[in-house]
């Protein structure tokens, strides 16, 4: 592994600033120097060609690790809505088209669910997180957060579908939670909690 000062450099395979902040918060207690793709401007937009979150996360992690020669952490995640047969799923970020804004994706989702009553709008956020090392080793963990899609956006925090996603057991959307609260229950947080155990083992291996 490569060093940045006294820390191991870990590349976060994303340019999504909201996701970067979540990942940095979740990994803050580890002695790793985190770099997002904003610090690697020559790396092109990463393809998400797979039919599953796991395949897309693997593809992104492998691409960035190959281009940088550094350990790389990639996440692919999205919203699965039961009334829509699991859509938008892996197309969550581009549900309203390539380059669509969060607002456009949310608007399309509400339109697709028009007429679907409360109790029939169950959904889940699903995340797959992959760590790829330059030596070829890979680690994959997943996380799921259950809830339902509301009828209008609520909350000012978060990103993506957070303003529409009402967390199961809470009368609040993801966008109404603080970052600390979100990082204790979210799909990405659950996957990262498992991943951190693997990271700690690798850090011990490096130190030894």
Secondary structure, 3 states (H helix, E strand, C coil): CCEECCEEEEEECCCCHHHHHHHHHHCCCCCEEEEEHHHCCCCCCCCCCCCCHHHHHHHHHHHHHHHHCCEEEEEEEEEEEHHHCCCEHHHHHHCCCCCCCHHHHHHHHHHHCCCCCCCCCEEEEEEEEEEECCCCCEEEEEEEEEEEECCCCCCCCCCCCCCCEEECCCCCEHHHCCHHHHHHHCHHHHHHHHHHHHHHHHHHHHHC
